[in-house]
C-alpha cells in the first residue's frame, strides 16, 4: 500500500488533515516519507541548495564560524552544530576554509543533527576525509550546553510546515486535505468555529495566512540552547522577513513545481520560512536576535566578491562559471533577495559577524 493510499484511508476514517500534518507525513513517514527514504538532492535530484551551487557559500560560512569563535574569546572547546546538513557539502567546504585557524579546529566538537538514515550516510561519505569527524544526534535537545555553540542551518525552516487559514467572505476557514469518493486527495476548507489567533496584519478575503507551530518551536528550542550554552545560531532560508499573507506550499520534482498532492512521499514539499515567528520565539526563550538580511547582502558583507576574485585568479578559465555562481547566490532576481539570513545569539555584548550595524 502506498503512502497516498494510507493517507486516503486515514482521512476517510478520521476527517480532513491539516496541511502541516500532511506535509509532515509526506516528508517524514518512516516507511515512505521523502526524507526518511528517498531524498533526492542535487542537479540530478529534485532540488539544489546554495552549497551545491558554489564552494564559496560553505567556505564563507566556515570563515563566519571562525570569526564568531574569536569574538567569543576563542574558547578551548566549542560545539559546531549543523541542523539538516543535506549531503554534507556545506560542512565539508566550511571545514576546509576553517583550516586557516588550527586553534578553531582543535576546539571544535562537530555535531550533525540529522534524523534521515540515507542523508546520514551521504554526510558520512562527504566528510570522510575532512579534518573533523562528526557525531550525529536526532534533535537539538541532544546537544550539550557545557560549551558555547555555533549553530548553522541552511534550508531547514522551509521543511517545518505550516497550517493554512483562508479569510472568506463570512469568516475564517482552515485549508485541509480531504479525500474524494474515489480515493483522490483534494484540498478543501473547513470553517473555524472555535477560537483562532487572527493575524495582526491586513488580510483580504481569499488570501491565505500560514502559521507554523513547528517553526516557532524550532526558534524557541534554538533560543533556549543558545541562552544556556552561549554562542550564536545562523539561519539561512527562503522566506518572509515580515508577517504577510501568502500561500507558499509547493511540491518539487526534478527541479519543477508539481501539485503538492501528487505522489505523496515521492516529491519534496516546502513552505516559506517565517523569520519573524522564529526570531520572536527565540527572544521569548531568552536569547537575543539580529535583524533579517537578504542572502545577497549577507554574503557580500562576508566578502563573497573578494573570494570570487581569488578563485578567478587561480582559475581564469573558470571565470565565467564563477561569475554565474556569484550571481545565482547574490543577485536580487535569483537567490539574493528571496533567501534571508538571521541570527540568534547570546550574550548581549556579542556582535554576530555579518550583522554589524
HULINMO-V522302 format. One record per helix or strand of 2 or more residues. SS is the DSSP state (2 for helix, 1 for strand). FROM is the first residue (numbers start at 1). TO is the last residue. If there is no record, write none. Layout:
ss=[SS SS]
from=[FROM FROM]
to=[TO TO]
This chain:
ss=[2 1 2 2 2 2 1 2 2 1 2 1 2 1 2 1 1 1 1 2 1 1 1 1 1 2 1 1 2 2 2 1]
from=[3 17 19 34 50 55 78 89 102 108 117 135 140 148 157 163 171 185 208 213 231 250 256 268 273 275 288 293 295 304 316 339]
to=[14 18 28 37 53 71 83 100 107 113 126 137 142 154 159 168 179 191 211 229 240 253 258 270 274 284 289 294 302 314 330 346]
